[in-house]
Amino acid sequence: MAKKLYGIIYMTPRQTKLSIVDLNDFSVIEEVTSNFYSNHTYEYQHNIQAITKSLNGFLLILKEYGVKNYHFWGNQQPLDEISARYLGEQIYIRTTLRVHWLNTSQLTYYKAVAIVTHLDNFKKISSSLTFLLSLGSERVSLSQFNNQKFASTWNVDLGSAQLYDVNRTLKPTTNSSMTVLDDYIDSKLEHLKHVFANQKISSNLILQDSLIINKKFIPVDQTSYAMSLEEFKKLYQKVTNASDQFLMDFFKVDENEITSITSYFLLLNKIIRLIKAQNIILTDITVSDGLAIDRAQRTGLKKQNFDELILTTAENMATRYLTSKSHRENVTMIALHLFDQLKKLHHLGKRERLLLQVSCILADIGNYINQQGHYNHSAYILQSTKVLGLSNTENLIIAEIARYHSSESPSSSATHFKQLDPEVQMKVAKLSSFLRIADSLDDSREEKIQKISISLRETELIIFAYSNQNIALEQWSFTNKAELFEKVFGLKAILKQRRQVQ
């Protein structure tokens, strides 16, 4: 079988990595990692020269291997969207590479996908309560699996950058830096204490991104190392009571890299106790592995589907905001039926179908704040809370669909809609039109219509609603909400009731 080489360049503020993989079997053909940048900061701007030097070197390696299919990804956690745009332009000018920024929810998603796919015995491990802990530059993500299924994820604003800065600041100014650091970490984990307060059973903990610890314990020819709780406790005591010189010798790092080791072990110890972990698995499976899997999936080389992770996150959010499960399921069923039957009309793909499904689940979360104008509240919540696995643009799309799924509709006079890129505007308008029709057909929230069929004609779309009940309210709502469909597609939507045979 001919090799399908794919290049992944992944950039963080401290280091940049190139992986060349064969997408047929995910074997690594070449892997090159830059040294930690000499500025020892977690700010991209301070390391821009070292970053661009590494990137230009990676381009030469890709050329040597004849790899034409490659992408450049960056960790956006330390940057807002405007700063990311500026930095991306600076890098493009120096290297001709366009960076695809990954937000926290995407990083968590790709790391989870990589673990599910590549970690040995993951199905066996996750048949019981299992957590995945990933350390980012700005945030820690903790994902929960049970019965071999993804259950939930939490983010903590306590990444390697914060640990580094706090530790560096405290050491010269206080003799009790460990105590202060301990209190600081405790404050960041406060909300998780309530989440796991009633957990009685023990769990497994999979650790990602523990670069220094991985280097010490994971064998060269392996991707993971299993550590018992007792082994971790001994290691924890050794690290937290050690001198800087001992840590440098033990982990084989320089003095700049030991700054965060003690604080990281404090964090690990607290999380291990919090989730009652009995088994700890170190792994060097990374976000780059997840990006390779995603590429293989998108190009049809692999058939695995990880949409369940995204949909579970959406369902958890909808439940947290007390939306009606039966209503969102009914609306989702109708909206997806319209999407699937009208493919020749809308020319949208599988990803847009997923965005419509997520939008159906989350459109009504704004009712938690106030039923009046709930669609605007839904949009606000979705702008503030990223859905696992969705890009910034995709999160914006579902927020705007939520905004326009009810009484308001996207138009040239709508402030938020005018600010969207034209391509995004069309996706929002098309998907909103499907959701508005689906929502109107359950306006009473009584699931009177649980089946529809359609007939697409030259100038109109006839929707047959199967129900033996009075659907006058649904017909009235349909008349108002179907106007957007006609504006977008140039077809008049007509609702007709059909009685079901008993």
PEHU-V282623 format. One record per helix or strand of 3 or more residues. SS is the DSSP state (alpha for helix, beta for strand). FROM is the first residue (numbers start at 0). TO is the last residue. Records with the same first field share a line. If there is no record, write none. Layout:
# PEHU-V282623
SS->FROM-TO / FROM-TO
This chain:
# PEHU-V282623
beta->4-10 / 15-21 / 26-32 / 69-74 / 98-101 / 129-134 / 139-145 / 148-155 / 202-207 / 223-227 / 276-282 / 451-455 / 459-465 / 491-497
alpha->43-63 / 80-94 / 103-117 / 121-124 / 159-170 / 176-187 / 189-194 / 210-216 / 228-239 / 243-250 / 260-273 / 286-297 / 306-319 / 324-340 / 342-345 / 349-361 / 364-367 / 373-383 / 391-402 / 414-417 / 421-439 / 471-480 / 482-488
